[in-house]
Amino acid sequence: PAAPATPAAPSGAAAAAADPLAGGALLIADRYNHRLLLVDGQKRLLWSYRLPSAWAGSRPANGPDDAFFTPGYATILTNAEDNHVIVEIDPLTGRVVWHYGHPGVAASAPGYLNGPDDAYRLSVEEARLAGVPQGTTTVADIRNCRILFLAPDGRIVRQYGTTGACLHRPPIYLASPNGDTPLPDGGMLVTEIGGSHVLRLSPEGKVLWDLKLPGLTYPSDAQLLPDGSILVAGYTDPGQVLRVTPGGRVLWRYAPTSGGGRLRLPSLAIRLPNGLIAVNDDGNHRVVVIDPATDGIVWQFGETGVPGGDASHLNVPDGMNWVPAAVAARLAASAQAAQGG
């Protein structure tokens, strides 16, 4: 069932003028620069972290593909998809506190991954409702065609999909899943590349609905919105962002084919608290915020089509996570302290 609708939020020029990032900041996984960045609405770089070479190797593509804070904002989970590892870091110290996978080794045996995407730590309540241990981490293991639930000690405590069998017959078989978004009811929103499906699973793994996305050939990282609709990026060139009901009715499609609004390989779209839509525009080396009421870009970080590694450029930004102002301030203060004030 759809979640209750949230009160209407300001949109368009009013929201952008107040603060395009709704008073918070964006944690950006800057993949080819092997770093994580925290950026506020004024485009100030508040905090940064470079993934150690032990976990990212030397190849540009081996950098962080996604990054999400764990519940309580104490640590960050990031996955290096092409290096086949998940790494959990303490953002205040930079210390790696947990990991899963073997750097540079693609495999399917326990302890190994092959193309991990979207590593999430379940909250205490989500874990309880799903019937898995507290501290469980989920990950979409794309090329092994499975979703894993990993206990803190590294045990696989649940699996959706059959290892190596890339078919669409959920939850027994999954076709290259690249999204495994946890839901407050203990269930999961699964995105499958093969066949362009998004499906909602119950806490027990039962398929509640299964949607073949209309007009989208490569879905990426679907998110469930408060009104029950789905927001999903189309990882193509030109790219698109789609908001659709579980029944397949298109509520909004952003898909310019020319001009400054054209997307190139967008991998994630999220709704900000002010109603605007933030998008990782990977191939254009930027993160943009779009007003769905006007289809206008109201904020951008990174220079369109220009990769770079300084404080104002990105190089294939492949993931993001919105964080509230208090968290951003804490990380900014730690970065200042590390630099001697």
Secondary structure per residue as TSV (DSSP state, phi and psi in degrees):
chain	resnum	aa	ss	phi	psi
A	1	P	-	360.0	149.4
A	2	A	-	-68.9	145.0
A	3	A	-	-72.6	155.9
A	4	P	-	-59.0	142.1
A	5	A	-	-67.5	143.8
A	6	T	-	-87.3	157.4
A	7	P	-	-57.8	149.3
A	8	A	-	-60.3	135.5
A	9	A	-	-105.2	152.8
A	10	P	-	-61.6	145.4
A	11	S	-	-134.6	177.6
A	12	G	H	64.6	-141.7
A	13	A	H	-60.8	-36.4
A	14	A	H	-64.0	-46.0
A	15	A	H	-66.7	-43.0
A	16	A	H	-66.3	-38.6
A	17	A	H	-69.2	-38.6
A	18	A	H	-64.8	-50.0
A	19	D	-	176.7	111.9
A	20	P	T	-60.7	-22.8
A	21	L	T	-102.6	20.5
A	22	A	T	56.9	38.2
A	23	G	T	81.3	-4.6
A	24	G	S	-109.3	-149.9
A	25	A	E	-147.1	165.0
A	26	L	E	-111.0	127.2
A	27	L	E	-85.7	119.0
A	28	I	E	-113.6	128.8
A	29	A	E	-88.0	104.4
A	30	D	E	-93.9	85.6
A	31	R	G	-57.6	-56.4
A	32	Y	G	-74.1	-11.6
A	33	N	G	-94.8	0.4
A	34	H	T	56.8	37.8
A	35	R	E	-141.5	161.6
A	36	L	E	-112.2	139.6
A	37	L	E	-127.7	146.1
A	38	L	E	-116.7	120.4
A	39	V	E	-126.6	136.1
A	40	D	E	-96.9	-177.6
A	41	G	T	-66.4	-19.5
A	42	Q	T	-91.3	9.3
A	43	K	-	67.6	25.2
A	44	R	-	-85.0	136.8
A	45	L	E	-82.8	109.7
A	46	L	E	-89.5	-30.0
A	47	W	E	-163.0	147.6
A	48	S	E	-146.7	157.5
A	49	Y	E	-150.7	129.6
A	50	R	E	-100.4	125.6
A	51	L	-	-64.2	125.0
A	52	P	-	-56.5	146.3
A	53	S	H	-60.9	-25.0
A	54	A	H	-61.3	-26.9
A	55	W	H	-106.2	-22.3
A	56	A	H	-109.7	-14.9
A	57	G	-	66.6	-156.1
A	58	S	S	-111.7	-18.1
A	59	R	S	-71.6	137.0
A	60	P	G	-55.2	-41.7
A	61	A	G	-69.3	-10.4
A	62	N	G	-81.1	0.9
A	63	G	S	-72.4	-177.8
A	64	P	-	-66.2	127.3
A	65	D	S	-90.1	-34.8
A	66	D	E	-144.7	163.6
A	67	A	E	-153.2	127.3
A	68	F	E	-136.0	135.2
A	69	F	E	-66.4	146.0
A	70	T	-	-78.7	162.5
A	71	P	T	-54.5	133.1
A	72	G	T	90.6	-7.1
A	73	Y	S	62.5	26.9
A	74	A	S	-82.0	-34.4
A	75	T	-	-137.2	170.6
A	76	I	E	-124.7	132.1
A	77	L	E	-99.8	129.5
A	78	T	E	-135.9	144.1
A	79	N	E	-116.0	132.4
A	80	A	E	-98.3	94.8
A	81	E	G	-58.3	-47.4
A	82	D	G	-82.0	-5.1
A	83	N	G	-108.6	-0.5
A	84	H	T	65.9	37.4
A	85	V	E	-137.8	153.5
A	86	I	E	-113.5	136.1
A	87	V	E	-130.1	134.0
A	88	E	E	-110.0	126.5
A	89	I	E	-120.3	152.7
A	90	D	-	-90.2	112.1
A	91	P	T	-68.6	-18.9
A	92	L	T	-80.8	-29.5
A	93	T	T	-113.1	-18.8
A	94	G	-	80.1	4.0
A	95	R	-	-78.4	137.8
A	96	V	E	-79.1	119.5
A	97	V	E	-106.0	-12.9
A	98	W	E	-163.4	151.1
A	99	H	E	-154.9	163.3
A	100	Y	E	-148.1	138.4
A	101	G	E	103.3	168.4
A	102	H	-	-120.4	118.6
A	103	P	T	-53.2	126.7
A	104	G	T	79.2	2.1
A	105	V	-	-118.1	113.9
A	106	A	B	-94.3	120.3
A	107	A	-	-158.7	179.6
A	108	S	-	-125.4	-3.3
A	109	A	S	-68.1	161.1
A	110	P	T	-51.9	132.6
A	111	G	T	94.1	-4.3
A	112	Y	-	-123.1	155.6
A	113	L	B	-135.7	164.8
A	114	N	S	-142.9	90.3
A	115	G	S	83.6	53.3
A	116	P	E	-68.6	138.9
A	117	D	E	-138.0	144.5
A	118	D	E	54.0	71.1
A	119	A	E	-86.1	122.1
A	120	Y	E	-122.9	142.2
A	121	R	E	-96.0	123.5
A	122	L	-	-70.0	144.2
A	123	S	-	-71.0	168.2
A	124	V	H	-57.5	-44.4
A	125	E	H	-69.5	-41.0
A	126	E	H	-61.7	-42.3
A	127	A	H	-64.6	-41.3
A	128	R	H	-62.4	-46.8
A	129	L	H	-65.6	-33.8
A	130	A	H	-81.3	-12.2
A	131	G	T	73.7	35.7
A	132	V	-	-123.6	164.4
A	133	P	-	-62.5	149.9
A	134	Q	T	-59.7	143.5
A	135	G	T	84.4	8.8
A	136	T	-	-67.3	139.6
A	137	T	E	-112.1	134.4
A	138	T	E	-106.3	151.4
A	139	V	E	-153.6	140.1
A	140	A	E	-87.4	113.7
A	141	D	E	-97.0	86.4
A	142	I	G	-54.8	-58.4
A	143	R	G	-78.5	-11.0
A	144	N	G	-90.8	-2.3
A	145	C	T	54.7	50.1
A	146	R	E	-151.4	161.9
A	147	I	E	-119.5	127.6
A	148	L	E	-107.5	145.2
A	149	F	E	-110.7	114.3
A	150	L	E	-109.3	121.7
A	151	A	-	-70.4	162.0
A	152	P	T	-55.2	-28.0
A	153	D	T	-87.1	6.6
A	154	G	S	90.8	-1.3
A	155	R	-	-70.8	141.9
A	156	I	E	-83.4	111.5
A	157	V	E	-100.1	-12.3
A	158	R	E	-161.1	151.1
A	159	Q	E	-145.1	134.6
A	160	Y	E	-106.5	139.7
A	161	G	S	89.6	159.1
A	162	T	B	-108.2	124.0
A	163	T	T	-52.5	121.8
A	164	G	T	83.9	-6.3
A	165	A	B	-103.4	99.3
A	166	C	B	-96.4	80.2
A	167	L	-	-131.7	158.3
A	168	H	S	-99.6	94.1
A	169	R	B	-151.1	66.9
A	170	P	T	-67.6	151.8
A	171	P	T	-91.3	4.6
A	172	I	T	-70.2	-40.9
A	173	Y	B	-127.6	139.8
A	174	L	B	-128.1	145.4
A	175	A	S	-103.7	89.8
A	176	S	S	52.7	67.0
A	177	P	E	-72.6	132.9
A	178	N	E	-122.0	5.7
A	179	G	E	-142.0	138.7
A	180	D	E	-145.0	52.6
A	181	T	E	-66.8	120.1
A	182	P	E	-68.8	148.0
A	183	L	-	-116.6	152.5
A	184	P	T	-59.4	-23.5
A	185	D	T	-84.2	5.3
A	186	G	S	90.6	-2.9
A	187	G	-	-87.8	-162.2
A	188	M	E	-151.9	144.2
A	189	L	E	-103.4	116.9
A	190	V	E	-107.8	132.7
A	191	T	E	-109.5	127.4
A	192	E	E	-114.2	128.0
A	193	I	T	-67.7	-49.0
A	194	G	T	-64.4	115.8
A	195	G	T	84.1	-5.0
A	196	S	T	57.5	60.8
A	197	H	E	-113.7	147.9
A	198	V	E	-125.0	132.6
A	199	L	E	-135.5	148.6
A	200	R	E	-106.7	128.0
A	201	L	E	-108.4	144.6
A	202	S	-	-75.1	171.3
A	203	P	T	-56.8	-26.1
A	204	E	T	-90.3	-1.9
A	205	G	S	93.2	9.6
A	206	K	-	-78.6	140.2
A	207	V	E	-75.5	115.6
A	208	L	E	-86.5	-39.4
A	209	W	E	-157.1	155.8
A	210	D	E	-137.5	113.2
A	211	L	E	-113.3	125.5
A	212	K	E	-87.5	119.2
A	213	L	-	-71.2	131.5
A	214	P	T	-77.1	126.1
A	215	G	T	69.1	25.4
A	216	L	-	-136.5	121.9
A	217	T	S	-98.8	-19.2
A	218	Y	S	-140.9	84.7
A	219	P	E	-73.2	149.9
A	220	S	E	-141.0	120.9
A	221	D	E	56.2	59.8
A	222	A	E	-63.3	145.2
A	223	Q	E	-125.4	140.3
A	224	L	E	-90.6	124.7
A	225	L	-	-88.0	162.3
A	226	P	T	-57.9	-27.6
A	227	D	T	-86.7	4.4
A	228	G	S	92.9	-5.6
A	229	S	-	-81.5	169.7
A	230	I	E	-117.2	133.9
A	231	L	E	-110.5	125.9
A	232	V	E	-145.4	142.5
A	233	A	E	-90.2	148.0
A	234	G	E	-106.3	108.2
A	235	Y	-	-81.8	73.8
A	236	T	S	-139.9	175.1
A	237	D	S	-131.4	108.8
A	238	P	S	-69.4	152.5
A	239	G	-	-96.5	178.7
A	240	Q	E	-153.9	166.0
A	241	V	E	-128.2	133.7
A	242	L	E	-125.1	135.0
A	243	R	E	-116.8	125.0
A	244	V	E	-144.4	152.2
A	245	T	-	-81.6	161.2
A	246	P	T	-59.1	-20.2
A	247	G	T	-86.2	-4.0
A	248	G	-	99.3	4.3
A	249	R	-	-80.7	125.1
A	250	V	E	-77.1	122.6
A	251	L	E	-97.7	-28.2
A	252	W	E	-163.4	137.2
A	253	R	E	-135.7	124.9
A	254	Y	E	-109.3	113.0
A	255	A	-	-153.8	54.6
A	256	P	-	-61.0	143.6
A	257	T	-	-106.1	-0.7
A	258	S	S	-156.3	169.3
A	259	G	S	81.4	-175.8
A	260	G	T	-68.5	-16.3
A	261	G	T	-87.6	-7.1
A	262	R	-	-66.1	130.5
A	263	L	-	-93.9	150.3
A	264	R	S	-132.0	106.2
A	265	L	S	59.7	52.3
A	266	P	E	-70.9	135.8
A	267	S	E	-111.7	-16.6
A	268	L	E	-154.9	135.8
A	269	A	E	-127.1	132.7
A	270	I	E	-131.2	149.0
A	271	R	E	-90.7	125.6
A	272	L	-	-81.5	161.5
A	273	P	T	-58.6	-21.5
A	274	N	T	-89.4	5.5
A	275	G	S	91.4	-8.9
A	276	L	-	-79.1	162.4
A	277	I	E	-115.1	118.7
A	278	A	E	-93.3	139.2
A	279	V	E	-134.9	131.3
A	280	N	E	-77.6	111.2
A	281	D	E	-101.1	76.4
A	282	D	G	-52.2	-53.5
A	283	G	G	-70.3	-17.6
A	284	N	G	-96.8	1.9
A	285	H	T	58.8	44.6
A	286	R	E	-151.7	159.9
A	287	V	E	-114.6	130.9
A	288	V	E	-122.8	155.7
A	289	V	E	-118.3	126.5
A	290	I	E	-114.1	137.4
A	291	D	E	-89.0	111.9
A	292	P	T	-67.6	-15.3
A	293	A	T	-75.6	-27.2
A	294	T	T	-121.9	-10.2
A	295	D	T	61.0	25.2
A	296	G	E	-99.1	144.4
A	297	I	E	-81.2	120.2
A	298	V	E	-106.5	-5.6
A	299	W	E	-160.5	146.2
A	300	Q	E	-150.5	139.7
A	301	F	E	-122.6	129.8
A	302	G	S	99.6	154.0
A	303	E	B	-96.7	127.0
A	304	T	T	-54.8	120.4
A	305	G	T	75.6	4.8
A	306	V	B	-119.0	105.1
A	307	P	-	-75.8	147.9
A	308	G	-	-167.0	168.1
A	309	G	-	-122.6	14.8
A	310	D	S	-88.8	-166.6
A	311	A	T	-76.2	-5.7
A	312	S	T	-124.1	3.5
A	313	H	-	-122.4	161.5
A	314	L	-	-130.6	163.2
A	315	N	S	-138.4	95.0
A	316	V	S	60.6	69.5
A	317	P	E	-71.6	115.6
A	318	D	E	-114.8	1.6
A	319	G	E	-163.1	159.3
A	320	M	E	-159.3	161.0
A	321	N	E	-149.6	123.4
A	322	W	E	-76.6	137.3
A	323	V	E	-130.1	147.8
A	324	P	-	-70.9	166.0
A	325	A	H	-59.7	-38.4
A	326	A	H	-62.6	-39.4
A	327	V	H	-67.4	-44.2
A	328	A	H	-60.1	-41.6
A	329	A	H	-64.4	-38.7
A	330	R	H	-64.7	-42.9
A	331	L	H	-70.2	-37.2
A	332	A	H	-63.2	-40.3
A	333	A	H	-65.9	-38.9
A	334	S	H	-67.4	-35.9
A	335	A	H	-67.1	-39.0
A	336	Q	H	-64.3	-42.8
A	337	A	H	-63.4	-38.8
A	338	A	H	-65.3	-27.3
A	339	Q	T	-93.0	7.2
A	340	G	T	83.0	30.9
A	341	G	-	95.7	360.0
